[in-house]
């Protein structure tokens, strides 16, 4: 999205694709298994909301971004392995702690803006 509040399909596609890819490339396996499916469910739910509002121009790029991440998982996983062995210096826990806001885990900060996920996150993060 851009500051004007208008959503551009290509920006939405790249945002979803890059968010999922970056999570897979940089997170430890335990956090990939915990956060990537949750993020994908929320993004898919967002696409369903746009479909319900008959805004296919935005719903379709979200779904395409999710599919791109799944189709290219093998390539993204190779990048994960390189980051894991050559780049990573500290654990996810330390990174997420630094990114926490007001004592909330980072995932809560990212996702709290989605009203329908607040209860889910409260249960999921226990």
N, CA, C and O atoms as a GROMACS GRO file, in nm:
protein
  504
    1UNK      N    1   0.084  -0.118   0.000
    1UNK     CA    2   0.000   0.000   0.000
    1UNK      C    3   0.088   0.123   0.000
    1UNK      O    4   0.206   0.118   0.035
    2UNK      N    5   0.030   0.232  -0.039
    2UNK     CA    6   0.102   0.358  -0.041
    2UNK      C    7   0.033   0.455   0.054
    2UNK      O    8  -0.081   0.433   0.092
    3UNK      N    9   0.101   0.562   0.094
    3UNK     CA   10   0.045   0.654   0.192
    3UNK      C   11  -0.091   0.712   0.157
    3UNK      O   12  -0.164   0.754   0.247
    4UNK      N   13  -0.128   0.718   0.031
    4UNK     CA   14  -0.256   0.776  -0.008
    4UNK      C   15  -0.374   0.690   0.035
    4UNK      O   16  -0.489   0.734   0.027
    5UNK      N   17  -0.349   0.569   0.080
    5UNK     CA   18  -0.457   0.478   0.118
    5UNK      C   19  -0.503   0.391   0.003
    5UNK      O   20  -0.583   0.300   0.023
    6UNK      N   21  -0.454   0.418  -0.115
    6UNK     CA   22  -0.490   0.336  -0.231
    6UNK      C   23  -0.402   0.212  -0.235
    6UNK      O   24  -0.282   0.219  -0.207
    7UNK      N   25  -0.461   0.100  -0.267
    7UNK     CA   26  -0.388  -0.027  -0.272
    7UNK      C   27  -0.361  -0.061  -0.418
    7UNK      O   28  -0.452  -0.063  -0.501
    8UNK      N   29  -0.234  -0.089  -0.450
    8UNK     CA   30  -0.196  -0.125  -0.585
    8UNK      C   31  -0.172  -0.275  -0.593
    8UNK      O   32  -0.101  -0.330  -0.508
    9UNK      N   33  -0.228  -0.343  -0.692
    9UNK     CA   34  -0.216  -0.489  -0.702
    9UNK      C   35  -0.072  -0.540  -0.703
    9UNK      O   36  -0.042  -0.637  -0.634
   10UNK      N   37   0.016  -0.479  -0.780
   10UNK     CA   38   0.154  -0.526  -0.787
   10UNK      C   39   0.225  -0.508  -0.653
   10UNK      O   40   0.304  -0.593  -0.611
   11UNK      N   41   0.197  -0.398  -0.586
   11UNK     CA   42   0.256  -0.375  -0.454
   11UNK      C   43   0.204  -0.480  -0.355
   11UNK      O   44   0.280  -0.532  -0.273
   12UNK      N   45   0.076  -0.511  -0.363
   12UNK     CA   46   0.017  -0.611  -0.273
   12UNK      C   47   0.079  -0.748  -0.299
   12UNK      O   48   0.115  -0.818  -0.204
   13UNK      N   49   0.093  -0.787  -0.425
   13UNK     CA   50   0.154  -0.915  -0.460
   13UNK      C   51   0.296  -0.924  -0.403
   13UNK      O   52   0.331  -1.021  -0.336
   14UNK      N   53   0.377  -0.822  -0.431
   14UNK     CA   54   0.515  -0.823  -0.384
   14UNK      C   55   0.525  -0.818  -0.232
   14UNK      O   56   0.614  -0.880  -0.173
   15UNK      N   57   0.436  -0.747  -0.170
   15UNK     CA   58   0.436  -0.739  -0.024
   15UNK      C   59   0.412  -0.876   0.039
   15UNK      O   60   0.484  -0.917   0.130
   16UNK      N   61   0.311  -0.947  -0.009
   16UNK     CA   62   0.279  -1.080   0.044
   16UNK      C   63   0.393  -1.178   0.013
   16UNK      O   64   0.440  -1.248   0.102
   17UNK      N   65   0.436  -1.181  -0.111
   17UNK     CA   66   0.543  -1.272  -0.154
   17UNK      C   67   0.671  -1.248  -0.073
   17UNK      O   68   0.733  -1.342  -0.023
   18UNK      N   69   0.709  -1.122  -0.059
   18UNK     CA   70   0.834  -1.090   0.012
   18UNK      C   71   0.823  -1.113   0.162
   18UNK      O   72   0.920  -1.154   0.225
   19UNK      N   73   0.707  -1.086   0.219
   19UNK     CA   74   0.690  -1.108   0.364
   19UNK      C   75   0.707  -1.256   0.398
   19UNK      O   76   0.782  -1.291   0.490
   20UNK      N   77   0.638  -1.342   0.324
   20UNK     CA   78   0.645  -1.486   0.350
   20UNK      C   79   0.786  -1.538   0.322
   20UNK      O   80   0.841  -1.615   0.401
   21UNK      N   81   0.845  -1.496   0.210
   21UNK     CA   82   0.980  -1.541   0.176
   21UNK      C   83   1.082  -1.499   0.281
   21UNK      O   84   1.168  -1.578   0.319
   22UNK      N   85   1.072  -1.376   0.327
   22UNK     CA   86   1.166  -1.327   0.428
   22UNK      C   87   1.151  -1.403   0.559
   22UNK      O   88   1.250  -1.436   0.624
   23UNK      N   89   1.028  -1.432   0.597
   23UNK     CA   90   1.007  -1.510   0.719
   23UNK      C   91   1.073  -1.647   0.707
   23UNK      O   92   1.139  -1.693   0.799
   24UNK      N   93   1.053  -1.712   0.592
   24UNK     CA   94   1.111  -1.846   0.572
   24UNK      C   95   1.263  -1.838   0.568
   24UNK      O   96   1.331  -1.923   0.625
   25UNK      N   97   1.316  -1.739   0.501
   25UNK     CA   98   1.462  -1.728   0.488
   25UNK      C   99   1.530  -1.699   0.620
   25UNK      O  100   1.640  -1.750   0.645
   26UNK      N  101   1.468  -1.619   0.705
   26UNK     CA  102   1.541  -1.569   0.822
   26UNK      C  103   1.504  -1.634   0.954
   26UNK      O  104   1.587  -1.634   1.046
   27UNK      N  105   1.385  -1.689   0.969
   27UNK     CA  106   1.346  -1.747   1.097
   27UNK      C  107   1.407  -1.885   1.116
   27UNK      O  108   1.441  -1.954   1.019
   28UNK      N  109   1.421  -1.923   1.241
   28UNK     CA  110   1.459  -2.060   1.276
   28UNK      C  111   1.340  -2.151   1.246
   28UNK      O  112   1.226  -2.105   1.239
   29UNK      N  113   1.367  -2.280   1.228
   29UNK     CA  114   1.262  -2.373   1.188
   29UNK      C  115   1.141  -2.370   1.282
   29UNK      O  116   1.027  -2.370   1.235
   30UNK      N  117   1.165  -2.368   1.412
   30UNK     CA  118   1.052  -2.367   1.507
   30UNK      C  119   0.962  -2.246   1.486
   30UNK      O  120   0.840  -2.256   1.497
   31UNK      N  121   1.021  -2.132   1.457
   31UNK     CA  122   0.941  -2.011   1.434
   31UNK      C  123   0.879  -2.010   1.295
   31UNK      O  124   0.772  -1.951   1.276
   32UNK      N  125   0.942  -2.073   1.199
   32UNK     CA  126   0.880  -2.087   1.066
   32UNK      C  127   0.751  -2.167   1.082
   32UNK      O  128   0.646  -2.129   1.029
   33UNK      N  129   0.760  -2.277   1.154
   33UNK     CA  130   0.642  -2.362   1.172
   33UNK      C  131   0.534  -2.294   1.254
   33UNK      O  132   0.416  -2.325   1.239
   34UNK      N  133   0.572  -2.202   1.341
   34UNK     CA  134   0.476  -2.134   1.426
   34UNK      C  135   0.412  -2.014   1.356
   34UNK      O  136   0.290  -1.997   1.361
   35UNK      N  137   0.492  -1.931   1.291
   35UNK     CA  138   0.443  -1.802   1.243
   35UNK      C  139   0.405  -1.798   1.094
   35UNK      O  140   0.314  -1.725   1.057
   36UNK      N  141   0.472  -1.873   1.010
   36UNK     CA  142   0.442  -1.865   0.866
   36UNK      C  143   0.300  -1.916   0.836
   36UNK      O  144   0.228  -1.849   0.762
   37UNK      N  145   0.257  -2.030   0.889
   37UNK     CA  146   0.119  -2.072   0.861
   37UNK      C  147   0.016  -1.971   0.913
   37UNK      O  148  -0.084  -1.944   0.847
   38UNK      N  149   0.042  -1.915   1.030
   38UNK     CA  150  -0.050  -1.815   1.086
   38UNK      C  151  -0.056  -1.693   0.995
   38UNK      O  152  -0.165  -1.642   0.967
   39UNK      N  153   0.058  -1.646   0.948
   39UNK     CA  154   0.063  -1.530   0.860
   39UNK      C  155  -0.010  -1.560   0.729
   39UNK      O  156  -0.081  -1.474   0.676
   40UNK      N  157   0.009  -1.680   0.676
   40UNK     CA  158  -0.057  -1.717   0.550
   40UNK      C  159  -0.209  -1.727   0.567
   40UNK      O  160  -0.284  -1.689   0.477
   41UNK      N  161  -0.253  -1.778   0.679
   41UNK     CA  162  -0.397  -1.787   0.706
   41UNK      C  163  -0.457  -1.647   0.714
   41UNK      O  164  -0.564  -1.621   0.659
   42UNK      N  165  -0.387  -1.557   0.782
   42UNK     CA  166  -0.437  -1.421   0.794
   42UNK      C  167  -0.440  -1.353   0.657
   42UNK      O  168  -0.537  -1.284   0.624
   43UNK      N  169  -0.335  -1.371   0.578
   43UNK     CA  170  -0.334  -1.311   0.445
   43UNK      C  171  -0.445  -1.369   0.357
   43UNK      O  172  -0.510  -1.296   0.283
   44UNK      N  173  -0.466  -1.500   0.366
   44UNK     CA  174  -0.573  -1.561   0.288
   44UNK      C  175  -0.709  -1.508   0.334
   44UNK      O  176  -0.798  -1.483   0.252
   45UNK      N  177  -0.725  -1.492   0.465
   45UNK     CA  178  -0.848  -1.433   0.519
   45UNK      C  179  -0.870  -1.292   0.467
   45UNK      O  180  -0.983  -1.251   0.439
   46UNK      N  181  -0.761  -1.218   0.456
   46UNK     CA  182  -0.770  -1.082   0.401
   46UNK      C  183  -0.817  -1.087   0.256
   46UNK      O  184  -0.898  -1.004   0.214
   47UNK      N  185  -0.766  -1.184   0.179
   47UNK     CA  186  -0.810  -1.196   0.039
   47UNK      C  187  -0.958  -1.231   0.033
   47UNK      O  188  -1.031  -1.181  -0.054
   48UNK      N  189  -1.004  -1.316   0.124
   48UNK     CA  190  -1.147  -1.350   0.126
   48UNK      C  191  -1.232  -1.228   0.159
   48UNK      O  192  -1.341  -1.211   0.104
   49UNK      N  193  -1.182  -1.144   0.247
   49UNK     CA  194  -1.254  -1.020   0.281
   49UNK      C  195  -1.266  -0.931   0.159
   49UNK      O  196  -1.372  -0.874   0.132
   50UNK      N  197  -1.155  -0.918   0.083
   50UNK     CA  198  -1.161  -0.837  -0.040
   50UNK      C  199  -1.255  -0.900  -0.142
   50UNK      O  200  -1.325  -0.828  -0.212
   51UNK      N  201  -1.257  -1.034  -0.152
   51UNK     CA  202  -1.349  -1.100  -0.244
   51UNK      C  203  -1.494  -1.072  -0.204
   51UNK      O  204  -1.579  -1.046  -0.289
   52UNK      N  205  -1.520  -1.079  -0.074
   52UNK     CA  206  -1.654  -1.053  -0.023
   52UNK      C  207  -1.698  -0.911  -0.059
   52UNK      O  208  -1.815  -0.887  -0.090
   53UNK      N  209  -1.603  -0.818  -0.055
   53UNK     CA  210  -1.633  -0.679  -0.091
   53UNK      C  211  -1.628  -0.657  -0.242
   53UNK      O  212  -1.637  -0.543  -0.290
   54UNK      N  213  -1.612  -0.767  -0.317
   54UNK     CA  214  -1.608  -0.765  -0.464
   54UNK      C  215  -1.490  -0.682  -0.516
   54UNK      O  216  -1.501  -0.616  -0.620
   55UNK      N  217  -1.378  -0.686  -0.445
   55UNK     CA  218  -1.257  -0.617  -0.488
   55UNK      C  219  -1.155  -0.722  -0.531
   55UNK      O  220  -1.055  -0.746  -0.463
   56UNK      N  221  -1.180  -0.783  -0.645
   56UNK     CA  222  -1.096  -0.891  -0.697
   56UNK      C  223  -0.958  -0.840  -0.735
   56UNK      O  224  -0.860  -0.915  -0.731
   57UNK      N  225  -0.947  -0.711  -0.773
   57UNK     CA  226  -0.817  -0.655  -0.812
   57UNK      C  227  -0.716  -0.660  -0.697
   57UNK      O  228  -0.596  -0.660  -0.721
   58UNK      N  229  -0.764  -0.663  -0.575
   58UNK     CA  230  -0.674  -0.673  -0.460
   58UNK      C  231  -0.669  -0.816  -0.407
   58UNK      O  232  -0.563  -0.862  -0.365
   59UNK      N  233  -0.780  -0.887  -0.408
   59UNK     CA  234  -0.784  -1.024  -0.358
   59UNK      C  235  -0.693  -1.116  -0.438
   59UNK      O  236  -0.622  -1.199  -0.381
   60UNK      N  237  -0.695  -1.103  -0.568
   60UNK     CA  238  -0.617  -1.191  -0.655
   60UNK      C  239  -0.466  -1.179  -0.633
   60UNK      O  240  -0.400  -1.282  -0.624
   61UNK      N  241  -0.410  -1.058  -0.623
   61UNK     CA  242  -0.265  -1.049  -0.596
   61UNK      C  243  -0.224  -1.109  -0.461
   61UNK      O  244  -0.112  -1.160  -0.448
   62UNK      N  245  -0.312  -1.103  -0.363
   62UNK     CA  246  -0.280  -1.165  -0.233
   62UNK      C  247  -0.267  -1.315  -0.252
   62UNK      O  248  -0.170  -1.376  -0.208
   63UNK      N  249  -0.365  -1.376  -0.318
   63UNK     CA  250  -0.361  -1.520  -0.342
   63UNK      C  251  -0.241  -1.557  -0.428
   63UNK      O  252  -0.175  -1.657  -0.402
   64UNK      N  253  -0.212  -1.476  -0.530
   64UNK     CA  254  -0.095  -1.503  -0.615
   64UNK      C  255   0.035  -1.495  -0.535
   64UNK      O  256   0.126  -1.575  -0.557
   65UNK      N  257   0.044  -1.400  -0.443
   65UNK     CA  258   0.164  -1.388  -0.359
   65UNK      C  259   0.182  -1.510  -0.270
   65UNK      O  260   0.294  -1.559  -0.252
   66UNK      N  261   0.072  -1.559  -0.213
   66UNK     CA  262   0.078  -1.680  -0.130
   66UNK      C  263   0.118  -1.802  -0.214
   66UNK      O  264   0.200  -1.883  -0.172
   67UNK      N  265   0.059  -1.813  -0.332
   67UNK     CA  266   0.093  -1.925  -0.421
   67UNK      C  267   0.239  -1.917  -0.466
   67UNK      O  268   0.306  -2.019  -0.474
   68UNK      N  269   0.287  -1.797  -0.494
   68UNK     CA  270   0.427  -1.782  -0.534
   68UNK      C  271   0.518  -1.835  -0.423
   68UNK      O  272   0.614  -1.907  -0.451
   69UNK      N  273   0.488  -1.800  -0.299
   69UNK     CA  274   0.570  -1.846  -0.187
   69UNK      C  275   0.569  -1.998  -0.176
   69UNK      O  276   0.672  -2.059  -0.146
   70UNK      N  277   0.455  -2.060  -0.199
   70UNK     CA  278   0.446  -2.206  -0.192
   70UNK      C  279   0.517  -2.273  -0.309
   70UNK      O  280   0.589  -2.371  -0.292
   71UNK      N  281   0.495  -2.220  -0.429
   71UNK     CA  282   0.557  -2.279  -0.548
   71UNK      C  283   0.709  -2.268  -0.544
   71UNK      O  284   0.778  -2.358  -0.589
   72UNK      N  285   0.760  -2.158  -0.491
   72UNK     CA  286   0.904  -2.133  -0.487
   72UNK      C  287   0.967  -2.169  -0.353
   72UNK      O  288   1.076  -2.121  -0.320
   73UNK      N  289   0.900  -2.252  -0.275
   73UNK     CA  290   0.948  -2.288  -0.143
   73UNK      C  291   1.088  -2.350  -0.146
   73UNK      O  292   1.170  -2.322  -0.059
   74UNK      N  293   1.115  -2.433  -0.244
   74UNK     CA  294   1.246  -2.498  -0.254
   74UNK      C  295   1.358  -2.395  -0.268
   74UNK      O  296   1.462  -2.405  -0.202
   75UNK      N  297   1.338  -2.297  -0.354
   75UNK     CA  298   1.438  -2.192  -0.373
   75UNK      C  299   1.453  -2.107  -0.248
   75UNK      O  300   1.564  -2.075  -0.206
   76UNK      N  301   1.341  -2.071  -0.188
   76UNK     CA  302   1.345  -1.989  -0.065
   76UNK      C  303   1.413  -2.067   0.046
   76UNK      O  304   1.486  -2.009   0.127
   77UNK      N  305   1.389  -2.198   0.053
   77UNK     CA  306   1.451  -2.280   0.157
   77UNK      C  307   1.603  -2.285   0.141
   77UNK      O  308   1.676  -2.287   0.240
   78UNK      N  309   1.651  -2.287   0.017
   78UNK     CA  310   1.796  -2.282  -0.006
   78UNK      C  311   1.855  -2.153   0.052
   78UNK      O  312   1.962  -2.154   0.112
   79UNK      N  313   1.783  -2.044   0.034
   79UNK     CA  314   1.827  -1.917   0.092
   79UNK      C  315   1.825  -1.925   0.244
   79UNK      O  316   1.914  -1.870   0.310
   80UNK      N  317   1.726  -1.993   0.300
   80UNK     CA  318   1.718  -2.013   0.444
   80UNK      C  319   1.844  -2.084   0.495
   80UNK      O  320   1.903  -2.045   0.595
   81UNK      N  321   1.882  -2.189   0.425
   81UNK     CA  322   2.001  -2.265   0.466
   81UNK      C  323   2.126  -2.178   0.461
   81UNK      O  324   2.212  -2.188   0.550
   82UNK      N  325   2.138  -2.094   0.361
   82UNK     CA  326   2.255  -2.006   0.352
   82UNK      C  327   2.256  -1.905   0.466
   82UNK      O  328   2.360  -1.880   0.528
   83UNK      N  329   2.141  -1.847   0.493
   83UNK     CA  330   2.133  -1.752   0.605
   83UNK      C  331   2.167  -1.823   0.735
   83UNK      O  332   2.240  -1.770   0.819
   84UNK      N  333   2.114  -1.941   0.751
   84UNK     CA  334   2.135  -2.018   0.874
   84UNK      C  335   2.283  -2.046   0.900
   84UNK      O  336   2.329  -2.033   1.014
   85UNK      N  337   2.357  -2.084   0.797
   85UNK     CA  338   2.495  -2.124   0.817
   85UNK      C  339   2.598  -2.014   0.794
   85UNK      O  340   2.709  -2.022   0.847
   86UNK      N  341   2.564  -1.913   0.716
   86UNK     CA  342   2.665  -1.812   0.683
   86UNK      C  343   2.639  -1.674   0.739
   86UNK      O  344   2.733  -1.596   0.758
   87UNK      N  345   2.515  -1.641   0.767
   87UNK     CA  346   2.481  -1.504   0.804
   87UNK      C  347   2.441  -1.490   0.950
   87UNK      O  348   2.485  -1.398   1.019
   88UNK      N  349   2.358  -1.581   0.997
   88UNK     CA  350   2.298  -1.568   1.130
   88UNK      C  351   2.403  -1.564   1.240
   88UNK      O  352   2.494  -1.646   1.245
   89UNK      N  353   2.387  -1.464   1.328
   89UNK     CA  354   2.477  -1.450   1.442
   89UNK      C  355   2.405  -1.464   1.576
   89UNK      O  356   2.464  -1.505   1.675
   90UNK      N  357   2.275  -1.429   1.579
   90UNK     CA  358   2.199  -1.439   1.703
   90UNK      C  359   2.069  -1.514   1.677
   90UNK      O  360   2.030  -1.536   1.562
   91UNK      N  361   2.003  -1.554   1.784
   91UNK     CA  362   1.880  -1.633   1.774
   91UNK      C  363   1.759  -1.546   1.742
   91UNK      O  364   1.761  -1.424   1.760
   92UNK      N  365   1.654  -1.611   1.695
   92UNK     CA  366   1.527  -1.541   1.673
   92UNK      C  367   1.477  -1.479   1.802
   92UNK      O  368   1.424  -1.368   1.802
   93UNK      N  369   1.495  -1.550   1.910
   93UNK     CA  370   1.445  -1.501   2.038
   93UNK      C  371   1.502  -1.363   2.070
   93UNK      O  372   1.429  -1.274   2.114
   94UNK      N  373   1.632  -1.346   2.049
   94UNK     CA  374   1.695  -1.217   2.076
   94UNK      C  375   1.644  -1.110   1.979
   94UNK      O  376   1.621  -0.996   2.018
   95UNK      N  377   1.627  -1.148   1.853
   95UNK     CA  378   1.577  -1.053   1.753
   95UNK      C  379   1.435  -1.011   1.787
   95UNK      O  380   1.403  -0.892   1.789
   96UNK      N  381   1.349  -1.110   1.814
   96UNK     CA  382   1.208  -1.080   1.843
   96UNK      C  383   1.195  -1.001   1.972
   96UNK      O  384   1.106  -0.916   1.984
   97UNK      N  385   1.282  -1.027   2.069
   97UNK     CA  386   1.279  -0.951   2.194
   97UNK      C  387   1.310  -0.804   2.166
   97UNK      O  388   1.246  -0.715   2.220
   98UNK      N  389   1.410  -0.779   2.081
   98UNK     CA  390   1.446  -0.641   2.046
   98UNK      C  391   1.333  -0.571   1.971
   98UNK      O  392   1.316  -0.450   1.981
   99UNK      N  393   1.255  -0.650   1.895
   99UNK     CA  394   1.148  -0.593   1.814
   99UNK      C  395   1.017  -0.582   1.891
   99UNK      O  396   0.921  -0.526   1.839
  100UNK      N  397   1.013  -0.634   2.012
  100UNK     CA  398   0.889  -0.630   2.091
  100UNK      C  399   0.853  -0.486   2.125
  100UNK      O  400   0.940  -0.399   2.136
  101UNK      N  401   0.725  -0.463   2.140
  101UNK     CA  402   0.676  -0.331   2.174
  101UNK      C  403   0.590  -0.341   2.299
  101UNK      O  404   0.496  -0.420   2.303
  102UNK      N  405   0.623  -0.264   2.400
  102UNK     CA  406   0.546  -0.263   2.524
  102UNK      C  407   0.533  -0.404   2.584
  102UNK      O  408   0.430  -0.438   2.642
  103UNK      N  409   0.638  -0.483   2.569
  103UNK     CA  410   0.638  -0.617   2.626
  103UNK      C  411   0.563  -0.720   2.546
  103UNK      O  412   0.559  -0.837   2.586
  104UNK      N  413   0.502  -0.682   2.433
  104UNK     CA  414   0.428  -0.777   2.350
  104UNK      C  415   0.524  -0.843   2.253
  104UNK      O  416   0.612  -0.776   2.199
  105UNK      N  417   0.509  -0.972   2.231
  105UNK     CA  418   0.593  -1.038   2.129
  105UNK      C  419   0.570  -0.972   1.994
  105UNK      O  420   0.462  -0.919   1.967
  106UNK      N  421   0.671  -0.976   1.908
  106UNK     CA  422   0.667  -0.911   1.777
  106UNK      C  423   0.548  -0.955   1.694
  106UNK      O  424   0.485  -0.873   1.628
  107UNK      N  425   0.515  -1.082   1.696
  107UNK     CA  426   0.403  -1.130   1.615
  107UNK      C  427   0.274  -1.062   1.658
  107UNK      O  428   0.187  -1.035   1.575
  108UNK      N  429   0.260  -1.033   1.786
  108UNK     CA  430   0.141  -0.964   1.834
  108UNK      C  431   0.139  -0.820   1.782
  108UNK      O  432   0.032  -0.768   1.747
  109UNK      N  433   0.254  -0.757   1.776
  109UNK     CA  434   0.262  -0.620   1.726
  109UNK      C  435   0.222  -0.615   1.580
  109UNK      O  436   0.149  -0.525   1.538
  110UNK      N  437   0.270  -0.711   1.501
  110UNK     CA  438   0.240  -0.714   1.357
  110UNK      C  439   0.090  -0.738   1.334
  110UNK      O  440   0.029  -0.672   1.249
  111UNK      N  441   0.034  -0.830   1.407
  111UNK     CA  442  -0.100  -0.879   1.374
  111UNK      C  443  -0.212  -0.816   1.454
  111UNK      O  444  -0.329  -0.843   1.426
  112UNK      N  445  -0.181  -0.733   1.554
  112UNK     CA  446  -0.287  -0.682   1.640
  112UNK      C  447  -0.388  -0.594   1.566
  112UNK      O  448  -0.499  -0.576   1.614
  113UNK      N  449  -0.350  -0.540   1.451
  113UNK     CA  450  -0.440  -0.455   1.374
  113UNK      C  451  -0.555  -0.530   1.310
  113UNK      O  452  -0.649  -0.467   1.260
  114UNK      N  453  -0.550  -0.660   1.310
  114UNK     CA  454  -0.657  -0.740   1.251
  114UNK      C  455  -0.753  -0.781   1.362
  114UNK      O  456  -0.723  -0.874   1.437
  115UNK      N  457  -0.868  -0.714   1.374
  115UNK     CA  458  -0.960  -0.742   1.485
  115UNK      C  459  -0.997  -0.890   1.497
  115UNK      O  460  -1.009  -0.942   1.608
  116UNK      N  461  -1.015  -0.958   1.383
  116UNK     CA  462  -1.059  -1.098   1.389
  116UNK      C  463  -0.948  -1.191   1.436
  116UNK      O  464  -0.974  -1.308   1.462
  117UNK      N  465  -0.826  -1.142   1.449
  117UNK     CA  466  -0.716  -1.228   1.493
  117UNK      C  467  -0.678  -1.206   1.638
  117UNK      O  468  -0.598  -1.283   1.692
  118UNK      N  469  -0.731  -1.104   1.702
  118UNK     CA  470  -0.689  -1.075   1.839
  118UNK      C  471  -0.712  -1.194   1.933
  118UNK      O  472  -0.623  -1.231   2.009
  119UNK      N  473  -0.832  -1.252   1.928
  119UNK     CA  474  -0.861  -1.366   2.015
  119UNK      C  475  -0.777  -1.487   1.977
  119UNK      O  476  -0.727  -1.559   2.064
  120UNK      N  477  -0.760  -1.509   1.848
  120UNK     CA  478  -0.678  -1.620   1.802
  120UNK      C  479  -0.535  -1.606   1.852
  120UNK      O  480  -0.476  -1.702   1.900
  121UNK      N  481  -0.480  -1.485   1.840
  121UNK     CA  482  -0.343  -1.462   1.885
  121UNK      C  483  -0.329  -1.479   2.035
  121UNK      O  484  -0.229  -1.532   2.083
  122UNK      N  485  -0.428  -1.435   2.108
  122UNK     CA  486  -0.422  -1.449   2.254
  122UNK      C  487  -0.411  -1.596   2.292
  122UNK      O  488  -0.336  -1.631   2.384
  123UNK      N  489  -0.484  -1.683   2.223
  123UNK     CA  490  -0.477  -1.826   2.250
  123UNK      C  491  -0.347  -1.886   2.197
  123UNK      O  492  -0.284  -1.969   2.263
  124UNK      N  493  -0.307  -1.844   2.077
  124UNK     CA  494  -0.192  -1.901   2.008
  124UNK      C  495  -0.061  -1.870   2.080
  124UNK      O  496   0.031  -1.952   2.079
  125UNK      N  497  -0.052  -1.754   2.142
  125UNK     CA  498   0.073  -1.710   2.204
  125UNK      C  499   0.090  -1.758   2.348
  125UNK      O  500   0.192  -1.729   2.409
  126UNK      N  501  -0.006  -1.831   2.403
  126UNK     CA  502   0.006  -1.879   2.542
  126UNK      C  503   0.112  -1.982   2.555
  126UNK      O  504   0.136  -2.033   2.665
   0.00000   0.00000   0.00000
